[in-house]
């Protein structure tokens, strides 16, 4: 998804409706809780909605989206989502559009699920976590699940149900990056590449997982160099996130688009809601001291103005002053990576600098090599002439 400056507010809430899962993916940061069958109760989901609705209505948000996440959300009966839909229609009544996304491992896909997804009875967006190469995504017995997922992806395609893919960029998948890119390019599926960063959050993820899967700065840059090269080789111009964002930054740099600099406190729009109602910004999930509050008990306005969120935003500002201010691409690049950096990403910044800067420079070189830079520069010159006349 390409990030643009919005004139109307929007917000996304990634809701951990349950941690229960039928897989045991080796890099999963929820690994310790995957056997827990508890789900978010409907009365607390009601409270969640009631604590969000007044603020987003008063501030005239254009849209809010709930992304139902796990665990595996499709292990929850579809009737449960019907009840959630009823609550949304009851509580969000004053013009705010409400969308519902789903992130699934797609191992559970009955004919009823297909019909439910096709008719958009609740879910309007669908993301499928899949690694077409590698052996990370296994079931509880250690069996490979990728063949099942690929078969179910084809069932979605046959039913004309749109979806995107989510691929983890980990140490043991980097060797397959060329094949991964070509796989999704051939299928024409929008894909999000999600790096697995080094971490010291021991209560969330084990040292064994870190040593096996976490990528260094150099490995991350290598992976994105492959992604960039494969994108330029493609005749399909595939939608690959976050490459789409970084390409937009490169084009904005060439064309001299108006400067936009991200302010986390003013414009943060993605919030992660845990099973117990605690809420974080996307970069600090599960760090106890960084929790903004609890959406089961606190209204959204209090969450946004909490002392912990103000502290997180102040630290984000310090990072932007340190890493973004000296960067020649700042303004064309809003500084999202630095502003929303997790503790893991901040260590990456300290060890190697900003990877987005390196990636943007790589894209700019590819533009020059392919002759595209002149086209964008020409557009900038024409815009300047129009402005002067």
Secondary structure, DSSP 8 states (H G I E B T S, - for coil): ------SS-EEEEEEE-B---SB--TT-TTGGGTT---B--HHHHHHHHHHHHHHHHHTT-SEEEEEEESS-GGGS-HHHHHHHHHHHHHH--SS-EEEEEEEE------HHHHHHHHTTSS-SEEEEE--SSSS--BBTTS-B-HHHHHHHHHHHHHTT---EEEEEE-TTTGGGHHHHHHHHHHHT--EEEEE-B----TTTS-HHHHHHH-B-HHHHHHHHHHHHHHHHH-SS---EETHHHHHHHHHHHHHT-------HHHH--EEEE-TTSEEEEGGGTT-GGG--EETTTS-HHHHHT-HHHHHHHHHHHHHIIIIITT-TTBTTB--HHHHT--HHHHHHHHHH--HHHHHHHHHHHHHHHHTHHHHHHHHHHHHHHHHH-
